[in-house]
Amino acid sequence: MSGEILKNGEGAGTETSVGRPLRADAQRNLETLLKTALEVFSASGVDAPMKEIADKAGVGVGTIYRHFPQRSDLITAVFRREIDACAEAASTIAAEHDPFGALAAWVQRYVGFIAAKRGLAAALHSGDRAYEALPAYFDKTLQPPLQRLLDAAVETGQIRDDVKPNELLRAIGSLCSPAPDVDPDYSRNMVDLLLDGLRWRDPPS
């Protein structure tokens, strides 16, 4: 897979380096590779040996480099895959909950996404130009589904109407960066308090 495909954010994980669609079995193998890479990066950091990723994914190292010639290509693809999965979850969650419940459930899904990407943080904040398109992709992909969840909760009178998706995403991100000695549930509890603060309440008489 070429770096060009990854940077454009179109077809990442669905085409070969020459633009041909992957066979179904090859697509499954690539999904397994990306999932495994996330697990390894989360546990060992983004400098983990490619052989470790390949062995755990059940593929050869050459397979990784055939799809991702540079380490940054693999890291970018992993990050985009997680962003896409988080965004796509919004519709499913919305169909299973009332508007505020859907917002709360998706936000907790987003908290899980933040936790998963911690292993990629060293690369994403390294200043490497290979990652400079990711912030825009993050905003473009995650803000629209969050806006729809917010709009639905506002329409039913469950939350206040002045909440902006970019501000909420940033606030959640800040709450998910606690000190290392804090209980793992701290972030989720703080996010629950944040969401409770969004609820609409009649002003005191």
N, CA, C and O of each residue as an XYZ file, in Angstrom:
820
protein
N       0.862     -1.190      0.000
C       0.000      0.000      0.000
C       0.883      1.219      0.000
O       1.810      1.307      0.805
N       0.632      2.127     -0.847
C       1.498      3.281     -0.952
C       1.201      4.310      0.103
O       0.089      4.373      0.627
N       2.217      5.137      0.425
C       2.003      6.226      1.345
C       0.974      7.196      0.809
O       0.274      7.849      1.584
N       0.871      7.300     -0.512
C      -0.080      8.237     -1.098
C      -1.509      7.860     -0.755
O      -2.323      8.725     -0.430
N      -1.819      6.570     -0.825
C      -3.165      6.127     -0.482
C      -3.466      6.448      0.960
O      -4.559      6.913      1.282
N      -2.493      6.200      1.846
C      -2.711      6.437      3.260
C      -2.897      7.913      3.549
O      -3.770      8.279      4.335
N      -2.106      8.758      2.938
C      -2.195     10.186      3.226
C      -3.502     10.781      2.724
O      -4.029     11.724      3.315
N      -4.012     10.241      1.657
C      -5.279     10.746      1.149
C      -6.446     10.304      2.013
O      -7.525     10.895      1.964
N      -6.222      9.247      2.813
C      -7.303      8.760      3.671
C      -8.391      8.053      2.899
O      -9.512      7.916      3.388
N      -8.073      7.597      1.686
C      -9.070      6.915      0.881
C      -8.539      5.541      0.514
O      -7.492      5.403     -0.119
N      -9.285      4.532      0.925
C      -8.888      3.187      0.533
C      -7.818      2.596      1.407
O      -7.286      1.541      1.062
N      -7.460      3.216      2.536
C      -6.443      2.652      3.398
C      -6.892      1.273      3.855
O      -7.937      1.122      4.489
N      -6.086      0.271      3.526
C      -6.428     -1.076      3.929
C      -7.332     -1.797      2.948
O      -7.738     -2.926      3.220
N      -7.665     -1.188      1.814
C      -8.561     -1.852      0.876
C      -7.957     -2.001     -0.511
O      -8.559     -2.650     -1.367
N      -6.794     -1.425     -0.759
C      -6.177     -1.519     -2.063
C      -4.716     -1.905     -1.940
O      -4.088     -1.692     -0.903
N      -4.182     -2.476     -3.011
C      -2.769     -2.777     -3.057
C      -2.019     -1.500     -3.396
O      -2.620     -0.454     -3.644
N      -0.676     -1.604     -3.402
C       0.139     -0.424     -3.680
C      -0.050      0.081     -5.097
O       0.305      1.222     -5.393
N      -0.602     -0.746     -5.987
C      -0.827     -0.285     -7.361
C      -2.300      0.034     -7.591
O      -2.721      0.257     -8.726
N      -3.085      0.055     -6.511
C      -4.462      0.524     -6.628
C      -5.490     -0.541     -6.892
O      -6.673     -0.222     -7.007
N      -5.087     -1.825     -6.996
C      -6.060     -2.876     -7.230
C      -6.743     -3.256     -5.913
O      -6.075     -3.345     -4.883
N      -8.067     -3.482     -5.925
C      -8.750     -3.915     -4.699
C      -8.189     -5.242     -4.206
O      -7.831     -6.109     -5.004
N      -8.114     -5.394     -2.896
C      -7.634     -6.636     -2.315
C      -8.717     -7.711     -2.367
O      -9.909     -7.414     -2.279
N      -8.280     -8.977     -2.512
C      -9.209    -10.092     -2.383
C      -9.727    -10.129     -0.949
O      -9.123     -9.549     -0.047
N     -10.851    -10.816     -0.747
C     -11.461    -10.850      0.582
C     -10.516    -11.438      1.612
O     -10.428    -10.924      2.727
N      -9.792    -12.525      1.259
C      -8.888    -13.140      2.219
C      -7.711    -12.224      2.517
O      -7.246    -12.148      3.654
N      -7.234    -11.533      1.496
C      -6.124    -10.598      1.706
C      -6.575     -9.427      2.561
O      -5.808     -8.927      3.384
N      -7.830     -8.980      2.373
C      -8.366     -7.891      3.192
C      -8.453     -8.311      4.648
O      -8.123     -7.529      5.539
N      -8.898     -9.550      4.900
C      -8.960    -10.039      6.279
C      -7.569    -10.099      6.901
O      -7.381     -9.728      8.060
N      -6.601    -10.568      6.125
C      -5.227    -10.635      6.632
C      -4.693     -9.249      6.965
O      -3.980     -9.068      7.953
N      -5.047     -8.266      6.128
C      -4.572     -6.904      6.363
C      -5.233     -6.325      7.611
O      -4.581     -5.622      8.383
N      -6.515     -6.612      7.818
C      -7.196     -6.155      9.023
C      -6.555     -6.765     10.266
O      -6.372     -6.087     11.278
N      -6.214     -8.055     10.181
C      -5.535     -8.714     11.296
C      -4.185     -8.069     11.558
O      -3.795     -7.878     12.710
N      -3.483     -7.739     10.503
C      -2.179     -7.087     10.640
C      -2.303     -5.741     11.332
O      -1.519     -5.436     12.230
N      -3.276     -4.930     10.931
C      -3.457     -3.613     11.530
C      -3.888     -3.723     12.996
O      -3.423     -2.960     13.843
N      -4.770     -4.666     13.285
C      -5.200     -4.874     14.667
C      -4.023     -5.318     15.530
O      -3.848     -4.839     16.651
N      -3.223     -6.232     15.001
C      -2.058     -6.710     15.743
C      -1.048     -5.597     15.950
O      -0.467     -5.477     17.028
N      -0.837     -4.789     14.933
C       0.108     -3.676     15.045
C      -0.315     -2.717     16.145
O       0.527     -2.231     16.901
N      -1.615     -2.437     16.244
C      -2.101     -1.566     17.316
C      -1.802     -2.177     18.682
O      -1.335     -1.484     19.586
N      -2.067     -3.458     18.830
C      -1.808     -4.125     20.107
C      -0.335     -4.059     20.476
O       0.009     -3.790     21.627
N       0.537     -4.304     19.503
C       1.979     -4.289     19.767
C       2.458     -2.876     20.054
O       3.238     -2.662     20.982
N       2.000     -1.910     19.267
C       2.395     -0.520     19.502
C       1.914     -0.049     20.878
O       2.629      0.669     21.577
N       0.712     -0.454     21.259
C       0.169     -0.031     22.554
C       0.978     -0.612     23.702
O       1.176      0.039     24.728
N       1.442     -1.838     23.521
C       2.188     -2.510     24.593
C       3.667     -2.145     24.603
O       4.261     -1.991     25.671
N       4.268     -2.005     23.419
C       5.723     -1.856     23.333
C       6.201     -0.554     22.712
O       7.405     -0.308     22.641
N       5.264      0.289     22.256
C       5.663      1.534     21.606
C       5.815      1.355     20.106
O       5.853      0.232     19.602
N       5.901      2.461     19.405
C       5.919      2.411     17.944
C       7.246      1.957     17.363
O       7.351      1.740     16.156
N       8.262      1.808     18.208
C       9.550      1.310     17.726
C       9.670     -0.199     17.870
O      10.751     -0.756     17.677
N       8.575     -0.865     18.208
C       8.598     -2.324     18.356
C       9.058     -2.971     17.054
O       8.749     -2.465     15.975
N       9.791     -4.082     17.137
C      10.280     -4.755     15.924
C       9.136     -5.184     15.008
O       8.109     -5.686     15.464
N       9.332     -4.978     13.729
C       8.333     -5.417     12.766
C       8.144     -6.929     12.817
O       7.052     -7.433     12.554
N       9.214     -7.652     13.158
C       9.104     -9.103     13.238
C       8.125     -9.522     14.333
O       7.411    -10.514     14.183
N       8.092     -8.769     15.431
C       7.136     -9.083     16.496
C       5.707     -8.952     15.989
O       4.857     -9.796     16.273
N       5.450     -7.880     15.232
C       4.112     -7.679     14.663
C       3.790     -8.787     13.670
O       2.700     -9.359     13.693
N       4.754     -9.083     12.794
C       4.531    -10.101     11.769
C       4.253    -11.464     12.391
O       3.334    -12.165     11.968
N       5.045    -11.844     13.396
C       4.865    -13.154     14.026
C       3.488    -13.270     14.681
O       2.814    -14.290     14.543
N       3.075    -12.221     15.393
C       1.784    -12.264     16.077
C       0.620    -12.245     15.093
O      -0.449    -12.787     15.374
N       0.836    -11.614     13.933
C      -0.219    -11.556     12.919
C      -0.224    -12.782     12.017
O      -1.157    -12.978     11.239
N       0.817    -13.609     12.118
C       0.897    -14.803     11.298
C       1.257    -14.534      9.851
O       0.833    -15.261      8.953
N       2.049    -13.479      9.623
C       2.497    -13.149      8.266
C       4.012    -12.970      8.280
O       4.634    -12.930      9.341
N       4.584    -12.865      7.111
C       6.010    -12.607      7.009
C       6.296    -11.112      7.093
O       5.435    -10.288      6.785
N       7.508    -10.770      7.510
C       7.894     -9.359      7.578
C       7.769     -8.704      6.208
O       7.420     -7.529      6.098
N       8.058     -9.478      5.168
C       7.964     -8.937      3.815
C       6.560     -8.486      3.474
O       6.377     -7.539      2.709
N       5.556     -9.161      4.041
C       4.168     -8.771      3.804
C       3.896     -7.382      4.358
O       3.210     -6.577      3.728
N       4.440     -7.105      5.542
C       4.255     -5.770      6.132
C       4.861     -4.713      5.222
O       4.216     -3.712      4.909
N       6.096     -4.935      4.799
C       6.764     -3.910      3.993
C       6.183     -3.811      2.590
O       6.321     -2.775      1.940
N       5.541     -4.861      2.114
C       4.900     -4.778      0.804
C       3.709     -3.822      0.853
O       3.465     -3.070     -0.090
N       2.973     -3.860      1.963
C       1.831     -2.960      2.125
C       2.241     -1.601      2.686
O       1.657     -0.576      2.335
N       3.240     -1.599      3.553
C       3.638     -0.385      4.259
C       5.149     -0.225      4.168
O       5.871     -0.647      5.072
N       5.636      0.381      3.086
C       7.090      0.483      2.869
C       7.832      1.176      4.010
O       8.978      0.833      4.300
N       7.190      2.148      4.658
C       7.807      2.857      5.777
C       7.039      2.555      7.065
O       5.835      2.302      7.030
N       7.731      2.582      8.183
C       7.057      2.390      9.471
C       5.947      3.420      9.651
O       4.888      3.110     10.199
N       6.190      4.642      9.191
C       5.179      5.694      9.326
C       3.906      5.350      8.555
O       2.816      5.756      8.958
N       4.029      4.603      7.446
C       2.846      4.178      6.695
C       1.972      3.259      7.546
O       0.747      3.382      7.550
N       2.612      2.340      8.266
C       1.865      1.411      9.113
C       1.230      2.143     10.280
O       0.063      1.908     10.596
N       1.977      3.025     10.923
C       1.440      3.775     12.055
C       0.243      4.618     11.611
O      -0.775      4.675     12.302
N       0.373      5.268     10.456
C      -0.718      6.097      9.936
C      -1.948      5.251      9.643
O      -3.069      5.656      9.954
N      -1.748      4.076      9.047
C      -2.869      3.205      8.717
C      -3.568      2.708      9.976
O      -4.796      2.620     10.013
N      -2.794      2.383     11.006
C      -3.369      1.935     12.276
C      -4.214      3.043     12.887
O      -5.330      2.808     13.349
N      -3.667      4.256     12.883
C      -4.380      5.385     13.473
C      -5.670      5.671     12.717
O      -6.713      5.889     13.334
N      -5.612      5.672     11.389
C      -6.800      5.934     10.586
C      -7.859      4.838     10.796
O      -9.056      5.124     10.843
N      -7.416      3.614     10.918
C      -8.353      2.507     11.136
C      -9.125      2.712     12.429
O     -10.332      2.474     12.477
N      -8.438      3.152     13.478
C      -9.100      3.371     14.753
C     -10.047      4.573     14.695
O     -11.127      4.541     15.284
N      -9.646      5.625     13.989
C     -10.531      6.786     13.813
C     -11.795      6.367     13.072
O     -12.902      6.718     13.480
N     -11.634      5.622     11.989
C     -12.777      5.195     11.183
C     -13.724      4.319     12.001
O     -14.942      4.478     11.925
N     -13.162      3.396     12.781
C     -13.996      2.496     13.576
C     -14.794      3.273     14.614
O     -15.963      2.976     14.860
N     -14.158      4.261     15.216
C     -14.834      5.078     16.218
C     -15.972      5.869     15.577
O     -17.061      5.957     16.144
N     -15.730      6.436     14.416
C     -16.761      7.209     13.723
C     -17.919      6.317     13.293
O     -19.082      6.689     13.445
N     -17.606      5.148     12.760
C     -18.646      4.252     12.258
C     -19.514      3.698     13.382
O     -20.667      3.330     13.159
N     -18.961      3.641     14.583
C     -19.727      3.105     15.714
C     -20.903      4.000     16.087
O     -21.858      3.534     16.708
N     -20.849      5.272     15.719
C     -21.885      6.223     16.138
C     -23.276      5.814     15.656
O     -24.243      5.899     16.412
N     -23.381      5.374     14.416
C     -24.697      5.005     13.872
C     -25.279      3.803     14.590
O     -26.466      3.786     14.917
N     -24.457      2.805     14.837
C     -24.919      1.607     15.540
C     -25.361      1.949     16.954
O     -26.408      1.496     17.416
N     -24.558      2.748     17.630
C     -24.876      3.137     19.004
C     -26.162      3.954     19.042
O     -26.990      3.766     19.933
N     -26.334      4.864     18.076
C     -27.534      5.704     18.041
C     -28.801      4.885     17.870
O     -29.862      5.262     18.369
N     -28.693      3.756     17.163
C     -29.858      2.911     16.930
C     -30.224      2.077     18.149
O     -31.308      1.496     18.202
N     -29.333      2.015     19.120
C     -29.540      1.135     20.277
C     -29.892      1.884     21.562
O     -30.221      1.259     22.570
N     -29.825      3.216     21.535
C     -30.026      3.984     22.761
C     -30.891      5.211     22.488
O     -31.067      5.621     21.341
N     -31.426      5.787     23.560
C     -32.055      7.094     23.437
C     -30.940      8.107     23.161
O     -29.769      7.785     23.360
N     -31.273      9.331     22.703
C     -30.232     10.274     22.281
C     -29.130     10.535     23.306
O     -27.951     10.496     22.954
N     -29.483     10.800     24.563
C     -28.422     11.054     25.539
C     -27.630      9.781     25.833
O     -26.410      9.821     25.992
N     -28.332      8.659     25.903
C     -27.641      7.390     26.118
C     -26.666      7.093     24.991
O     -25.572      6.582     25.229
N     -27.065      7.415     23.749
C     -26.186      7.206     22.603
C     -24.960      8.107     22.690
O     -23.839      7.676     22.420
N     -25.186      9.362     23.070
C     -24.056     10.286     23.219
C     -23.085      9.769     24.272
O     -21.875      9.746     24.050
N     -23.616      9.353     25.420
C     -22.764      8.867     26.507
C     -22.009      7.607     26.098
O     -20.823      7.465     26.397
N     -22.700      6.690     25.412
C     -22.061      5.439     24.999
C     -20.966      5.699     23.976
O     -19.897      5.091     24.035
N     -21.237      6.617     23.023
C     -20.215      6.905     22.014
C     -19.017      7.611     22.641
O     -17.874      7.329     22.281
N     -19.265      8.512     23.561
C     -18.158      9.202     24.220
C     -17.265      8.198     24.950
O     -16.041      8.320     24.922
N     -17.869      7.215     25.598
C     -17.054      6.198     26.266
C     -16.315      5.343     25.234
O     -15.212      4.865     25.502
N     -16.907      5.149     24.069
C     -16.198      4.467     22.972
C     -15.003      5.295     22.542
O     -13.940      4.752     22.241
N     -15.173      6.593     22.514
C     -14.079      7.501     22.160
C     -12.985      7.473     23.224
O     -11.802      7.556     22.896
N     -13.367      7.357     24.486
C     -12.375      7.232     25.561
C     -11.520      5.985     25.330
O     -10.307      6.004     25.538
N     -12.165      4.912     24.900
C     -11.421      3.698     24.583
C     -10.462      3.915     23.428
O      -9.355      3.376     23.428
N     -10.876      4.699     22.446
C     -10.005      5.029     21.320
C      -8.780      5.796     21.798
O      -7.662      5.519     21.362
N      -8.985      6.754     22.689
C      -7.857      7.530     23.213
C      -6.878      6.616     23.929
O      -5.665      6.750     23.762
N      -7.396      5.687     24.727
C      -6.529      4.758     25.449
C      -5.738      3.892     24.469
O      -4.559      3.613     24.690
N      -6.385      3.473     23.398
C      -5.727      2.602     22.425
C      -4.606      3.315     21.682
O      -3.606      2.696     21.317
N      -4.771      4.614     21.457
C      -3.765      5.322     20.655
C      -2.589      5.829     21.470
O      -1.675      6.440     20.915
N      -2.593      5.587     22.783
C      -1.476      6.077     23.586
C      -0.143      5.506     23.122
O       0.888      6.174     23.193
N      -0.173      4.265     22.647
C       1.058      3.667     22.159
C       1.593      4.344     20.913
O       2.766      4.186     20.573
N       0.731      5.111     20.219
C       1.151      5.798     19.000
C       1.577      7.231     19.275
O       2.063      7.918     18.376
N       1.400      7.688     20.509
C       1.607      9.101     20.814
C       3.015      9.580     20.491
O       3.193     10.691     19.993
N       4.015      8.750     20.769
C       5.399      9.170     20.537
C       5.618      9.530     19.074
O       6.312     10.497     18.759
N       5.025      8.749     18.190
C       5.188      9.036     16.762
C       4.357     10.236     16.342
O       4.839     11.106     15.616
N       3.105     10.288     16.796
C       2.192     11.334     16.353
C       2.657     12.725     16.778
O       2.338     13.715     16.121
N       3.414     12.802     17.882
C       3.886     14.096     18.369
C       5.382     14.287     18.128
O       6.028     15.107     18.781
N       5.923     13.518     17.180
C       7.359     13.572     16.916
C       7.758     14.719     15.997
O       8.940     15.046     15.884
N       6.770     15.334     15.338
C       7.086     16.378     14.365
C       7.367     15.829     12.975
O       7.650     16.595     12.054
N       7.293     14.516     12.812
C       7.513     13.891     11.512
C       6.404     14.330     10.558
O       5.222     14.238     10.891
N       6.779     14.800      9.390
C       5.803     15.301      8.425
C       4.877     14.208      7.909
O       3.819     14.498      7.350
N       5.273     12.950      8.096
C       4.419     11.843      7.646
C       3.078     11.837      8.362
O       2.108     11.264      7.863
N       3.017     12.478      9.542
C       1.786     12.451     10.332
C       1.040     13.782     10.337
O       0.044     13.924     11.047
N       1.497     14.743      9.570
C       0.919     16.084      9.695
C      -0.518     16.165      9.180
O      -1.241     17.098      9.531
N      -0.943     15.218      8.364
C      -2.324     15.238      7.854
C      -3.315     14.593      8.830
O      -4.526     14.717      8.645
N      -2.820     13.914      9.856
C      -3.712     13.169     10.741
C      -4.647     14.051     11.569
O      -5.815     13.689     11.715
N      -4.206     15.187     12.120
C      -5.151     16.007     12.889
C      -6.375     16.422     12.076
O      -7.497     16.387     12.580
N      -6.161     16.813     10.823
C      -7.286     17.211      9.973
C      -8.190     16.013      9.687
O      -9.413     16.151      9.657
N      -7.597     14.849      9.480
C      -8.391     13.640      9.236
C      -9.210     13.287     10.472
O     -10.368     12.883     10.363
N      -8.610     13.438     11.632
C      -9.282     13.199     12.906
C     -10.522     14.084     13.015
O     -11.615     13.593     13.297
N     -10.352     15.386     12.792
C     -11.479     16.318     12.904
C     -12.552     16.034     11.858
O     -13.743     16.016     12.169
N     -12.124     15.814     10.623
C     -13.075     15.595      9.522
C     -13.893     14.333      9.729
O     -15.056     14.272      9.331
N     -13.294     13.331     10.346
C     -13.957     12.045     10.487
C     -14.808     11.949     11.749
O     -15.888     11.361     11.719
N     -14.338     12.516     12.853
C     -15.030     12.341     14.130
C     -16.037     13.440     14.464
O     -17.026     13.174     15.148
N     -15.811     14.649     14.002
C     -16.737     15.718     14.374
C     -18.144     15.543     13.799
O     -19.108     15.793     14.522
N     -18.317     15.128     12.540
C     -19.694     14.980     12.016
C     -20.546     13.973     12.792
O     -21.679     14.306     13.140
N     -20.058     12.747     13.085
C     -20.928     11.836     13.841
C     -21.225     12.339     15.248
O     -22.326     12.142     15.763
N     -20.242     12.989     15.871
C     -20.493     13.551     17.195
C     -21.526     14.669     17.108
O     -22.384     14.786     17.983
N     -21.451     15.489     16.068
C     -22.433     16.558     15.895
C     -23.839     15.986     15.767
O     -24.786     16.546     16.319
N     -23.986     14.885     15.052
C     -25.309     14.272     14.903
C     -25.837     13.763     16.243
O     -27.024     13.897     16.540
N     -24.959     13.185     17.042
C     -25.374     12.716     18.365
C     -25.770     13.884     19.255
O     -26.754     13.799     19.990
N     -25.021     14.964     19.195
C     -25.343     16.157     19.972
C     -26.670     16.753     19.523
O     -27.505     17.118     20.350
N     -26.861     16.850     18.218
C     -28.102     17.431     17.688
C     -29.325     16.634     18.149
O     -30.353     17.210     18.504
N     -29.203     15.304     18.140
C     -30.334     14.470     18.551
C     -30.663     14.681     20.024
O     -31.831     14.726     20.410
N     -29.619     14.810     20.844
C     -29.845     15.019     22.279
C     -30.396     16.412     22.555
O     -31.193     16.593     23.476
N     -29.980     17.390     21.767
C     -30.519     18.745     21.906
C     -31.986     18.765     21.492
O     -32.816     19.376     22.165
N     -32.304     18.100     20.390
C     -33.670     18.099     19.860
C     -34.662     17.510     20.861
O     -35.816     17.934     20.917
N     -34.219     16.546     21.640
C     -35.102     15.928     22.630
C     -35.021     16.638     23.981
O     -35.622     16.185     24.955
N     -34.292     17.737     24.045
C     -34.218     18.517     25.264
C     -33.391     17.884     26.365
O     -33.555     18.222     27.537
N     -32.498     16.964     25.999
C     -31.732     16.252     27.018
C     -30.419     16.955     27.380
O     -29.897     16.768     28.479
N     -29.892     17.753     26.466
C     -28.658     18.485     26.770
C     -28.792     19.935     26.323
O     -29.683     20.277     25.545
N     -27.915     20.764     26.815
C     -27.883     22.165     26.428
C     -27.522     22.284     24.956
O     -26.987     21.343     24.369
N     -27.809     23.428     24.357
C     -27.664     23.560     22.906
C     -26.425     24.329     22.472
O     -26.329     24.740     21.315
N     -25.471     24.532     23.383
C     -24.295     25.320     23.020
C     -23.005     24.503     23.052
O     -21.918     25.051     23.235
N     -23.137     23.190     22.872
C     -21.972     22.306     22.921
C     -21.439     22.101     21.502
O     -22.180     21.694     20.607
N     -20.168     22.381     21.304
C     -19.537     22.206     19.995
C     -18.718     20.919     20.002
O     -18.040     20.624     20.986
N     -18.775     20.145     18.906
C     -18.085     18.852     18.894
C     -16.576     18.958     19.102
O     -15.992     18.138     19.811
N     -15.937     19.961     18.491
C     -14.487     20.074     18.660
C     -14.116     20.385     20.101
O     -13.105     19.894     20.603
N     -14.928     21.198     20.768
C     -14.648     21.531     22.166
C     -14.843     20.318     23.064
O     -14.070     20.095     23.996
N     -15.880     19.535     22.778
C     -16.133     18.351     23.596
C     -15.025     17.321     23.405
O     -14.577     16.713     24.377
N     -14.580     17.118     22.175
C     -13.491     16.178     21.921
C     -12.226     16.587     22.662
O     -11.533     15.745     23.234
N     -11.927     17.883     22.650
C     -10.725     18.359     23.335
C     -10.860     18.218     24.840
O      -9.902     17.847     25.519
N     -12.035     18.508     25.365
C     -12.246     18.386     26.802
C     -12.081     16.934     27.248
O     -11.469     16.658     28.280
N     -12.628     16.015     26.465
C     -12.501     14.602     26.800
C     -11.035     14.182     26.732
O     -10.549     13.449     27.594
N     -10.337     14.655     25.702
C      -8.925     14.328     25.583
C      -8.121     14.794     26.783
O      -7.221     14.091     27.242
N      -8.440     15.973     27.291
C      -7.740     16.497     28.470
C      -8.024     15.639     29.701
O      -7.126     15.381     30.502
N      -9.257     15.204     29.847
C      -9.620     14.379     31.000
C      -9.016     12.978     30.922
O      -8.922     12.279     31.931
N      -8.615     12.580     29.741
C      -8.037     11.242     29.559
C      -6.519     11.261     29.611
O      -5.866     10.329     29.141
N      -5.957     12.313     30.179
C      -4.501     12.403     30.325
C      -4.135     12.589     31.785
O      -3.463     13.563     32.123
N      -4.558     11.680     32.667
C      -4.280     11.824     34.087
C      -2.850     11.438     34.423
O      -2.115     10.950     33.565
N      -2.458     11.654     35.668
C      -1.152     11.239     36.135
C      -1.059      9.715     36.095
O      -2.079      9.040     36.235
N       0.141      9.157     35.907
C       0.290      7.710     35.748
C      -0.137      6.890     36.953
O      -0.433      5.703     36.815
N      -0.174      7.508     38.148
C      -0.521      6.743     39.342
C      -2.021      6.791     39.658
O      -2.449      6.318     40.710
N      -2.817      7.361     38.748
C      -4.259      7.474     38.960
C      -4.943      6.175     38.551
O      -4.501      5.503     37.619
N      -6.019      5.823     39.245
C      -6.787      4.622     38.950
C      -7.229      4.622     37.484
O      -7.617      5.670     36.967
N      -7.179      3.464     36.799
C      -7.546      3.398     35.373
C      -8.964      3.891     35.080
O      -9.246      4.345     33.971
N      -9.860      3.802     36.074
C     -11.240      4.239     35.854
C     -11.414      5.750     36.028
O     -12.500      6.285     35.808
N     -10.347      6.423     36.421
C     -10.438      7.862     36.697
C     -10.977      8.625     35.491
O     -11.900      9.429     35.617
N     -10.394      8.366     34.323
C     -10.794      9.108     33.123
C     -12.260      8.900     32.799
O     -12.973      9.859     32.504
N     -12.715      7.658     32.852
C     -14.112      7.381     32.530
C     -15.044      8.054     33.536
O     -16.102      8.557     33.158
N     -14.664      8.068     34.799
C     -15.495      8.726     35.810
C     -15.560     10.226     35.569
O     -16.623     10.834     35.699
N     -14.418     10.829     35.216
C     -14.388     12.266     34.961
C     -15.211     12.620     33.716
O     -15.879     13.653     33.679
N     -15.156     11.760     32.707
C     -15.936     11.995     31.494
C     -17.426     11.874     31.796
O     -18.232     12.619     31.239
N     -17.799     10.947     32.667
C     -19.203     10.841     33.075
C     -19.676     12.137     33.740
O     -20.793     12.596     33.500
N     -18.817     12.719     34.574
C     -19.165     13.990     35.222
C     -19.300     15.102     34.183
O     -20.190     15.947     34.280
N     -18.416     15.094     33.193
C     -18.495     16.093     32.125
C     -19.821     15.969     31.382
O     -20.490     16.971     31.128
N     -20.195     14.756     31.038
C     -21.453     14.545     30.325
C     -22.649     14.958     31.170
O     -23.612     15.525     30.655
N     -22.589     14.678     32.457
C     -23.680     15.079     33.330
C     -23.840     16.595     33.329
O     -24.949     17.109     33.475
N     -22.728     17.306     33.162
C     -22.781     18.766     33.112
C     -23.421     19.299     31.841
O     -23.790     20.472     31.780
N     -23.557     18.446     30.819
C     -24.199     18.864     29.565
C     -25.716     18.754     29.629
O     -26.418     19.319     28.790
N     -26.219     18.037     30.609
C     -27.660     17.818     30.674
C     -28.417     19.126     30.854
O     -27.982     20.035     31.561
N     -29.554     19.186     30.195
C     -30.412     20.374     30.311
C     -31.160     20.319     31.638
O     -31.755     19.306     32.005
N     -31.106     21.444     32.341
C     -31.862     21.547     33.588
C     -32.632     22.864     33.572
O     -32.111     23.890     33.136
N     -33.855     22.829     34.042
C     -34.631     24.045     34.130
C     -33.940     25.014     35.075
O     -33.487     24.619     36.150
N     -33.853     26.295     34.678
C     -33.225     27.276     35.566
C     -34.023     27.419     36.867
O     -35.240     27.235     36.860
N     -33.363     27.742     37.977
C     -34.080     27.902     39.246
C     -35.099     29.033     39.178
O     -34.855     30.079     38.577
N     -36.218     28.803     39.794
C     -37.276     29.825     39.766
C     -37.001     30.914     40.789
O     -37.781     31.858     40.910
